[in-house]
Amino acid sequence: MKKTIRIGTRESELSIAQTMLAVQAMKLADPDAVFEFVPKKTLGDKILERPLLAFGGKGVFVSEFEEGLLTGEIDFAIHSAKDLPMELASGLDIVGVLPRGDERDVLIMLADSQAVSSQRESLTIGTSSLRRGLQIKELGKFLWPGCTINCQNLRGNVLTRLDKLEQGLYDGIILAAAGLERLKIPEKRAGRYQYRYFTPEEMIPAGGQGVIAIEGRKGDALSVIPETISHIPTMRQLKAERLVLKHLNAGCHEPVGIYCQEEVDGLSITGIYGTGQILNRAAVREAELTELQGLKGTGTDQALELLAFRLAKKLLKGIESSGGMKA
């Protein structure tokens, strides 16, 4: 008898596309399983006129799914990892991740926009992210010298945000590259936009950006399925990024970006963290930590914990002593 596995997903096109990718991967691990979608509309999907930090932060996209997991209504929930709060509900865990997609942020303007080349006194950029807002203001000093960058709140799914750009409400908007690619926006809306992709060094992404995470119950026999297909390097990066967020005790109320990557001699993590208009930047490389020289292999839990602790300490120290962004 085939077993039915119930998958919780938000109702947006991007969420469904990401859930399809996760299900396709899990089908490879268990071809006989039948997957049933259980769509849910979260509090974050219902309240679009207010910034997230005004009514609960990241948890507003997750709480309904965690309740469903704990009651047995669903077996797994599929999330954009950057939407997950630092602490998951007791008894739940990230039981698998897909290979990381494009982690970059993208500035999108209309194809016929002259904002990039003209001598504008000010530009209105749509973003609900404090992290993106402060970074685009810093980058704007070089992209548009002498131009004032005004960031305005932007909520809704990807298509809604693009529609608002086309309605002329913003000169540009900032979105995650992975979402654009998973929805095939450059192909489906060909010729309508111009894109400026920021490297992770130019605009540090949110922790977990580009990662599709599968949340499930700890110790559940079904968890062997996502565990089998989980991408080990991506899981290491995600663990490191989430550990930094945990040490910073960061939520949606502070501008924070964390990006971990694999290098030849180990992992490296770069981060930004701020309070108000103060934004500090720091980096830590696994190869530089002499305490780890006796460990076998890279990316161990001990190494991740030490990397995260060191980066968080650097970022917090920088905020205490700095009056602005540091390189």
Protein Blocks (a to p, Z undefined) as FASTA:
>chain_A
ZZdddddddfbfklmmmmmmmmmmmmmmmmmbccdddddddfklmmmmbcfklnnpjmlm
mmmmmmmmmnomambdcddfklpcfbdcehiacfbdcddddfbdcddddfklcklmmccf
bdcdddfbfklmmmmmmmmmmmmghiacdddddeddfklmmmmmmnopafbdcddfklmm
mnommmmmgokaccddddfklmccdehihiacddddehiaklmmmmmmpcfklmmmmmmm
mmmmmmnopafkbccdddddddfkbccddddddehjbccdddddfklmmklmmpgcehia
klmmmmmmmmmmmmmmmmmmpgbdcZZ
